[in-house]
Amino acid sequence: MRILHVYKDYHPVFGGIENHLRWLAEAQAARGHDVTALVTNPAGMTTTVREENGVRVIRAARLATVASTPLSLSLPLILRRQQPDVVHLHFPYPLGEVSQWLLRRGRATVMTYHSDVVKQAGVLRVYGPLLRRVLRRMDRILPTSEPYIQSSPWLRPLAARCTVAPLGVDVKRFASPQPARVQAIHRRYPGPLLLFVGRLRYYKGLEYLIRAMQRVEATLLIVGTGPEAARLGAMSYELGLAEKVHFLADVSDETLSAYYQAADVFVLPSSHRSEAFGIVLLEAMAAGTPLISTELGTGTSWVNQDGVTGLVVPPRDANALATAINKLLADDAMREEMGARAQARARAQFDLPVLVDRVMAVYEQTLSQAA
């Protein structure tokens, strides 16, 4: 099968959607499919084509980036020349979606609906009327969780066109023990250890987690970089938490799983609906680490089952975060049980082969209906 993925960025650009796209595309290629990823080039004004782990990655020349949206005159022209069986859009990326809506490449079009457009309200005022047409044109829409269909004003009217396809991770990668690296982390940082992984963006809610650390006797490791890094670092220093909160920037793929395994609790304190799923929750679950997340009406509290794989608290509430963290840190047996249930849930529902099976089944169904 010839598969074309369309989005704005691809690995090594760091982010949940970028990781998902890469893992899915590479897994499809490993099954013998002809897979291309059409994205934009963060390096600028040239178009590049490379094969990366079996995936043909076309990075179209990028003119500029406006409201987090890369602009490219080349991308629609390149799309027009493609001859896929299935075009798989990854929303939100208006240029890719509108280009496919106009050009209608392939015999079927599916869209993974990662998140509503939340922050770029100005873009949505312009794009909204067209977006409704784009969504209605999709052969199948793939929200990443059932709650998101009901909470999204864009998906709710189109529920009949939706098939839930949760994101996935390579569970084995995060579950394989790394005792030497874990011990090195424990020697460097005094326990107990709390962990956050992700881009440091406004909707991650890290300011509430940092404030919570005033009531928690533990060390918080923050893995990731982003536009909020300087502000959060200054905030940590001003609150007298420099010895308890450590900003590690990005870590290598090889050592990331060791940080998950070293952590006593993984915390995703997201504050806004822009956190539609939280793929880092899956990574922590695969490592057998109990979770704390927030109730946003999205997929985060569907992935992390309250009282089963971890605890769920209200968003933007430092006191609730501190209470939940202290509850888990005080009960070794609870943490162990929740971590084991989290890992079992990751293997059953979110392992990468499960994701690929679900997506390929949607492709085959849409192609058969188009025949």
C-alpha positions in Angstrom: 0.0 0.0 0.0 1.2 3.5 -0.8 0.8 5.7 2.2 1.4 9.5 2.4 1.5 11.3 5.7 1.1 15.1 5.7 2.1 17.3 8.6 4.2 20.4 9.3 7.2 18.8 11.1 9.0 15.4 11.4 11.8 14.0 13.6 14.2 15.3 14.8 11.8 18.1 15.6 10.7 17.2 19.1 7.0 16.9 20.0 4.2 14.4 20.7 2.7 14.6 17.2 6.2 14.4 15.5 7.1 11.3 17.6 3.7 9.7 16.8 4.1 10.4 13.1 7.6 9.0 13.0 6.8 5.8 14.9 3.7 5.1 12.9 5.4 5.7 9.5 8.4 3.6 10.4 6.3 0.8 11.6 4.2 0.8 8.5 7.4 0.8 6.3 8.7 -2.1 8.4 5.5 -4.1 7.4 6.4 -3.6 3.7 4.3 -0.6 2.8 5.6 2.3 0.6 5.5 5.2 3.1 6.2 8.9 2.5 6.0 11.8 5.0 5.5 15.2 3.4 6.4 18.0 5.9 8.2 21.3 5.8 11.9 22.1 6.2 12.7 23.9 9.4 16.1 24.8 7.9 14.3 27.1 5.4 14.2 27.7 1.7 15.3 24.4 0.2 13.4 21.1 -0.4 15.1 17.9 0.7 14.3 14.3 0.2 15.8 11.6 2.3 15.1 8.0 3.2 15.0 7.7 7.0 14.5 4.2 8.5 12.5 3.1 5.5 10.4 6.2 5.2 10.8 8.7 2.3 10.8 12.1 4.1 10.1 15.1 1.9 10.8 18.4 3.6 9.3 21.1 1.5 10.9 24.6 1.4 9.5 26.8 4.2 8.9 30.5 3.6 8.0 31.5 7.1 6.1 30.5 10.2 3.0 32.4 11.3 1.0 31.4 14.4 2.9 28.1 14.7 1.9 27.3 11.1 4.8 26.9 8.6 4.1 28.4 5.2 5.3 26.6 2.1 4.5 27.2 -1.6 6.3 24.0 -2.4 4.2 21.7 -0.3 1.0 21.8 -2.4 3.0 21.5 -5.6 4.8 18.4 -4.2 1.5 17.0 -2.9 0.0 17.3 -6.4 2.7 15.0 -7.8 2.1 12.2 -5.3 0.2 9.1 -6.2 -0.7 7.4 -2.9 -3.4 5.0 -2.1 -4.1 6.7 1.2 -3.4 10.3 2.4 -3.1 10.5 6.1 -3.4 14.0 7.5 -2.3 15.0 11.0 -4.4 17.8 12.3 -3.9 20.7 13.0 -1.9 21.9 10.0 -4.2 24.1 7.9 -1.9 24.2 4.8 -1.7 20.4 4.6 -5.4 20.0 5.1 -6.5 22.6 2.6 -4.0 21.4 0.0 -5.4 17.9 0.2 -9.0 19.2 0.3 -8.3 21.0 -3.0 -6.2 18.5 -4.7 -7.8 15.3 -3.4 -4.8 13.0 -3.9 -5.1 9.3 -3.4 -8.2 7.0 -3.2 -8.9 7.7 0.4 -8.1 10.4 3.0 -8.0 9.9 6.7 -7.1 12.4 9.4 -5.7 11.8 12.9 -7.3 14.6 14.9 -4.7 15.3 17.5 -6.1 18.5 19.1 -8.6 21.3 18.7 -7.0 24.7 17.7 -7.0 26.3 21.2 -4.5 29.2 21.4 -4.5 30.5 17.8 -8.0 32.0 18.0 -7.3 34.5 15.2 -6.3 31.7 12.9 -9.5 29.8 13.8 -11.7 32.7 13.0 -10.4 32.7 9.5 -10.0 29.0 9.0 -13.1 27.8 11.0 -15.7 27.9 8.1 -13.3 26.1 5.8 -12.3 23.6 8.4 -15.9 22.4 8.7 -15.8 21.6 4.9 -12.4 19.9 5.2 -13.6 17.7 8.1 -16.8 16.7 6.2 -14.6 15.7 3.2 -12.6 13.2 5.3 -13.3 9.5 4.6 -12.5 8.8 8.3 -11.5 11.0 11.2 -9.3 9.4 13.9 -9.6 11.1 17.3 -7.2 9.8 19.8 -9.7 9.2 22.6 -13.5 8.8 23.0 -13.8 11.8 25.5 -12.3 14.1 22.9 -15.1 13.4 20.4 -17.7 14.5 23.0 -15.7 17.5 24.3 -14.7 18.9 20.9 -17.2 21.2 19.2 -15.7 20.3 15.9 -15.9 16.6 16.3 -19.2 16.2 18.1 -21.4 16.8 15.1 -19.2 14.4 13.1 -19.1 11.6 15.6 -20.5 9.1 13.0 -17.4 9.7 10.9 -15.0 9.1 13.8 -13.0 6.0 14.7 -11.0 6.2 17.9 -7.3 5.4 17.3 -5.3 6.1 20.4 -1.6 7.0 20.0 1.0 4.3 20.7 4.6 3.8 21.8 7.1 1.0 21.6 6.4 -0.5 25.0 9.5 -2.8 24.9 11.8 0.2 24.5 10.6 1.8 27.8 10.0 -1.4 29.7 13.5 -2.9 29.1 15.4 -2.5 32.4 18.3 -0.2 32.5 19.7 -0.8 36.0 23.1 0.9 35.5 21.6 4.1 34.1 18.9 4.1 36.7 21.4 3.8 39.5 23.5 6.6 38.0 20.4 8.9 38.1 19.7 7.9 41.7 23.3 8.7 42.7 23.1 12.1 41.1 19.7 13.2 42.4 18.3 12.6 45.9 15.0 10.8 46.0 12.2 10.4 45.9 12.1 11.4 42.3 9.3 13.1 40.4 9.6 13.4 36.6 8.1 15.6 33.9 8.9 15.1 30.2 7.7 17.4 27.4 8.0 20.7 25.6 8.0 23.6 28.0 4.9 25.3 26.7 2.2 27.4 28.3 -0.4 24.6 28.4 1.8 22.1 30.3 1.0 23.7 33.6 4.5 23.4 35.0 4.1 26.6 37.0 1.6 24.8 39.2 3.8 21.8 39.6 6.7 24.0 40.6 4.5 25.8 43.2 3.4 22.4 44.5 7.0 21.5 45.2 6.9 24.0 48.1 4.8 21.3 49.9 6.6 18.2 48.7 9.9 16.7 50.0 11.2 15.3 46.7 13.3 16.1 43.7 11.6 17.2 40.5 13.4 16.5 37.2 12.1 18.4 34.2 13.1 17.0 30.8 12.6 19.1 27.8 13.1 22.6 26.3 10.7 25.3 25.0 9.6 28.8 25.2 8.7 28.7 28.9 12.1 27.5 30.0 13.5 30.9 31.1 10.4 31.9 33.0 10.0 28.6 34.8 13.7 28.6 35.8 13.4 32.1 37.2 10.2 31.1 39.0 11.9 28.1 40.6 14.8 30.2 41.8 12.6 32.9 43.2 10.6 30.4 45.2 13.8 29.0 46.7 13.4 25.6 44.9 16.7 25.6 43.0 17.9 22.6 45.0 14.7 20.6 44.4 13.8 21.4 40.8 16.3 20.5 38.1 15.9 21.5 34.4 17.7 18.8 32.3 16.8 20.2 28.8 16.5 17.4 26.2 18.0 13.9 26.9 18.9 11.3 24.4 16.5 8.6 23.3 18.9 6.0 24.8 18.6 7.5 28.3 15.0 8.7 28.3 13.6 5.4 29.4 16.0 5.2 32.3 14.6 8.5 33.6 11.1 7.0 33.5 12.3 3.9 35.3 14.2 5.9 37.9 11.1 8.1 38.7 8.8 7.3 41.6 6.0 9.3 40.1 5.5 10.8 36.6 3.5 14.1 36.7 1.8 15.7 33.7 0.2 18.9 35.2 -1.3 20.2 32.0 -3.5 23.3 32.3 -5.4 23.7 29.0 -7.2 21.6 26.3 -4.2 21.9 24.1 -3.0 18.8 25.9 -5.3 16.5 24.0 -3.7 13.1 24.8 -0.2 13.2 26.5 1.9 10.6 24.7 4.5 11.0 27.5 1.9 9.3 29.8 2.2 6.2 27.6 6.0 6.3 27.8 5.8 6.4 31.6 3.2 3.7 31.7 5.4 1.4 29.6 8.2 1.9 32.1 5.9 0.9 34.9 5.7 4.3 36.6 2.5 5.5 38.3 1.0 8.8 37.0 -0.5 12.0 38.1 -2.4 14.0 35.5 -5.2 16.6 35.3 -8.8 16.5 34.3 -9.1 18.5 31.1 -12.0 16.7 29.3 -9.5 15.3 26.8 -7.6 12.1 26.6 -5.3 12.6 29.5 -7.7 11.2 32.1 -8.8 8.5 29.7 -5.2 7.3 29.4 -4.5 7.6 33.1 -7.3 5.9 34.9 -7.9 7.6 38.3 -7.2 5.2 41.1 -6.0 2.5 38.7 -2.9 3.6 36.9 -2.4 6.8 38.9 -4.3 9.8 40.2 -6.2 12.6 38.4 -6.5 16.1 39.9 -8.1 19.3 38.8 -6.0 21.5 36.5 -4.3 24.7 37.6 -4.3 23.7 41.3 -0.9 23.5 43.0 -2.4 22.3 46.3 -4.2 19.4 44.6 -1.0 18.4 42.9 1.0 18.5 46.1 -1.7 16.4 47.9 -1.7 13.8 45.2 2.1 13.6 45.0 2.4 13.2 48.8 -0.3 10.5 48.8 1.6 8.4 46.3 5.1 9.0 47.8 3.8 7.9 51.2 2.5 4.6 50.0 5.0 2.3 48.4 2.5 -0.5 47.8 0.1 1.8 46.0 2.8 3.1 43.7 3.9 -0.4 42.9 0.4 -1.6 42.1 -0.5 1.4 40.0 2.8 1.1 38.1 2.1 -2.6 37.3 -1.4 -1.8 36.2 -0.1 1.1 34.1 2.4 -1.1 32.3 -0.2 -3.8 31.7 -2.6 -1.2 30.2 0.2 0.2 28.0 0.9 -3.3 26.6 -2.7 -4.1 25.9 -4.0 -0.8 24.5 -1.1 1.4 23.5 1.7 -0.7 22.1 2.9 0.3 18.7 1.8 -2.9 16.9 -1.8 -2.3 18.3 -1.8 1.2 16.9 -0.6 0.1 13.4 -3.2 -2.7 13.3 -6.0 -0.2 14.1 -4.8 2.4 11.5 -4.3 -0.2 8.8 -7.8 -1.6 9.4 -9.2 2.0 8.8 -7.2 2.3 5.6 -8.5 -1.0 4.3 -12.1 -0.1 5.2 -11.9 3.3 3.6 -10.3 1.9 0.4 -12.9 -0.8 0.1 -15.7 1.8 0.4 -14.0 3.9 -2.2 -13.7 1.0 -4.7 
